Structure formats: C-alpha cells, structure tokens
Amino acid sequence: MELSDVYLGLGEEAFGQIVRGISIGKLKTYQVYEGFKVRAHLHKLNTELLRKAVPRLWARLSERDEELAKDLAQAVLVSHLDMITAVLDFLGVPHENGFFAKDMDAKLYFPEGWEDRTFQKFRGIYLDALVIFYINHLRWELLHATETYRPPSPSTA
C-alpha cells in the first residue's frame, strides 16, 4: 500500500474534510509551512486557498504523487497532535508528545483488532475521516500494511 492509497481509500469528500482541518499556525510552529506550500504548488498558503486546492490535490494523489502524500500527511498530523497523543495513549504506545522514538519496535503495540477498537473509541470525538486516516497512516508507516483499513459498517459492527 502506498500513502496515496490511504487518502484515496477515504474518498474525495472525506479527504476535503481532512485538508480543511490543517492548521496554518501549526504548520508554522513545526516549521513545515514553506515545504508544504511548495509541495502543494501554492504561491500563498492560507485556509481559503487550501480549501480551493482540494480538487487539484486530490487529482495529484490520484496520480500517485507520493511526495505530496507524505508532505500532506505531515501537515495533517502536526495539525492534530491532540488526537495522535490520545490514540497513542489509548493503545499504550510510548511516545513523546505524539512522536515515536526512532528505534522503537512499534509492532508490539498493535495486536490484532486494534484498528476497530481505536475507531470505536474515537469516532465522534474526532472527525471520523481523521481517525480512519490516522489508523491507516499507522498501518502504512509502522506495520507496512498492504491494504487500507475500513471500519465495519454500522450494520455489521
């Protein structure tokens, strides 16, 4: 699975919701503002222009622009460190303010079924699309998953 698959698995509407949740202030705080602006092909970066760029960003992800996918993930994740720390605390994963130690073997902290438990715990607390994105990002980054996670439909849960 490529990182672009994580976004495409959400669908364009949910992708737009996630992009609208990017915090320009957090991008500046974590010094990823300029890099993201360049990667997104935006001459100026603010919430309005980012919202208008969603269709172009979606098209680039559909073409498997993995560099954009990575920079976009960084922008999304630094914008939602509160959710990340809550999820990692729930799972018992050691971290420093949402960031992993480089040499940590994170696979030990993700037993079978962790995705469904995490989604059920945080759905409605945070934007569902954001929770699904983060679950899939963890699966991509740490577990090298081959397919995206989709939560069970309400009728099968």
C-alpha positions as CSV (number, residue, x, y, z in Angstrom):
1,M,0.0,0.0,0.0
2,E,1.2,3.5,-0.9
3,L,0.4,6.5,1.2
4,S,-1.7,7.9,-1.6
5,D,-3.9,4.8,-1.2
6,V,-4.7,6.0,2.4
7,Y,-6.2,9.2,1.0
8,L,-7.9,7.6,-1.9
9,G,-9.5,5.0,0.4
10,L,-11.2,7.8,2.3
11,G,-12.9,9.3,-0.8
12,E,-12.8,12.8,-2.0
13,E,-15.3,14.3,0.4
14,A,-13.6,12.9,3.5
15,F,-10.2,14.0,2.0
16,G,-11.6,17.5,1.7
17,Q,-12.7,17.4,5.4
18,I,-9.2,16.4,6.5
19,V,-7.5,19.1,4.4
20,R,-9.8,21.8,5.8
21,G,-8.6,20.7,9.3
22,I,-5.0,21.6,8.5
23,S,-3.8,24.4,10.9
24,I,-1.7,27.0,9.2
25,G,-0.4,28.1,12.7
26,K,0.7,24.5,13.5
27,L,2.5,24.3,10.1
28,K,4.5,27.4,11.0
29,T,5.1,26.2,14.6
30,Y,6.6,22.9,13.4
31,Q,8.4,24.6,10.5
32,V,6.7,22.7,7.7
33,Y,4.8,25.6,6.3
34,E,7.2,26.6,3.5
35,G,7.9,23.0,2.4
36,F,4.2,22.1,2.4
37,K,3.3,25.3,0.4
38,V,5.9,24.4,-2.2
39,R,4.9,20.7,-2.4
40,A,1.2,21.7,-2.7
41,H,2.1,24.1,-5.6
42,L,0.5,27.1,-3.8
43,H,2.0,30.5,-4.2
44,K,0.4,31.5,-0.9
45,L,-0.9,29.2,1.8
46,N,-4.0,30.1,3.8
47,T,-7.2,28.2,4.8
48,E,-9.2,29.6,1.8
49,L,-6.6,28.8,-0.8
50,L,-6.0,25.4,0.7
51,R,-9.7,24.6,0.6
52,K,-9.9,25.7,-3.0
53,A,-6.9,23.5,-3.8
54,V,-8.6,20.3,-2.6
55,P,-9.6,19.1,-6.2
56,R,-6.1,19.7,-7.5
57,L,-4.5,17.9,-4.5
58,W,-7.0,15.0,-5.0
59,A,-6.1,14.8,-8.7
60,R,-2.4,14.6,-7.8
61,L,-2.9,11.9,-5.2
62,S,-5.0,10.0,-7.8
63,E,-1.9,10.1,-10.0
64,R,0.1,8.6,-7.1
65,D,2.2,11.7,-6.1
66,E,3.8,10.1,-3.1
67,E,5.9,13.1,-2.2
68,L,2.7,15.2,-1.9
69,A,1.1,12.4,0.1
70,K,4.0,12.4,2.6
71,D,4.1,16.2,3.0
72,L,0.3,16.4,3.2
73,A,0.4,13.7,5.9
74,Q,2.9,15.6,7.9
75,A,0.7,18.7,7.7
76,V,-2.4,16.8,8.8
77,L,-0.6,15.1,11.6
78,V,1.0,18.1,13.2
79,S,-2.4,19.8,13.0
80,H,-3.9,17.1,15.1
81,L,-1.3,16.2,17.7
82,D,-4.0,16.2,20.4
83,M,-5.8,13.3,18.6
84,I,-2.5,11.5,18.0
85,T,-1.5,11.6,21.6
86,A,-4.9,10.4,22.7
87,V,-4.8,7.5,20.3
88,L,-1.3,6.5,21.2
89,D,-2.1,6.8,25.0
90,F,-5.2,4.6,24.4
91,L,-3.1,2.0,22.7
92,G,-0.3,2.2,25.3
93,V,2.3,3.2,22.7
94,P,5.2,5.1,24.2
95,H,5.8,8.5,22.6
96,E,6.9,12.0,23.2
97,N,4.1,14.4,22.5
98,G,2.9,12.2,19.7
99,F,6.3,11.5,18.2
100,F,7.9,8.0,18.3
101,A,11.5,7.2,19.3
102,K,13.4,6.3,16.2
103,D,14.5,2.8,17.4
104,M,11.1,1.7,18.9
105,D,9.6,-1.5,17.7
106,A,6.0,-0.3,17.5
107,K,4.6,-3.6,16.2
108,L,4.4,-4.8,19.7
109,Y,1.7,-2.3,20.5
110,F,-0.7,-3.1,17.7
111,P,-2.3,-6.5,18.4
112,E,-5.0,-7.9,16.1
113,G,-8.2,-5.8,16.2
114,W,-6.5,-2.6,17.4
115,E,-8.0,-0.7,14.4
116,D,-11.6,-1.4,15.2
117,R,-11.1,-0.7,19.0
118,T,-9.4,2.6,18.1
119,F,-12.0,3.6,15.7
120,Q,-14.9,2.8,18.1
121,K,-13.2,4.7,20.9
122,F,-12.5,7.9,18.9
123,R,-15.4,8.1,16.4
124,G,-17.4,11.1,17.1
125,I,-14.8,12.6,19.4
126,Y,-12.7,13.5,16.4
127,L,-13.7,13.7,12.8
128,D,-14.3,10.0,11.7
129,A,-12.3,10.6,8.5
130,L,-9.4,11.9,10.5
131,V,-9.4,8.8,12.8
132,I,-9.5,6.5,9.8
133,F,-6.7,8.4,8.2
134,Y,-4.5,8.1,11.3
135,I,-5.2,4.4,11.7
136,N,-4.2,3.9,8.1
137,H,-1.2,6.1,8.5
138,L,0.0,4.0,11.4
139,R,-0.7,0.8,9.4
140,W,1.3,2.3,6.5
141,E,4.2,3.7,8.4
142,L,4.7,1.2,11.2
143,L,3.1,-2.0,10.1
144,H,3.7,-1.9,6.3
145,A,0.1,-2.9,5.6
146,T,-0.8,-4.0,2.1
147,E,-4.4,-2.6,2.1
148,T,-6.3,0.2,3.8
149,Y,-8.4,-0.3,6.9
150,R,-12.1,0.5,6.6
151,P,-14.2,0.4,9.7
152,P,-17.1,-2.0,9.8
153,S,-20.4,-0.6,8.7
154,P,-22.9,0.1,11.5
155,S,-25.0,-2.9,10.5
156,T,-22.0,-5.3,10.9
157,A,-20.5,-3.7,14.0
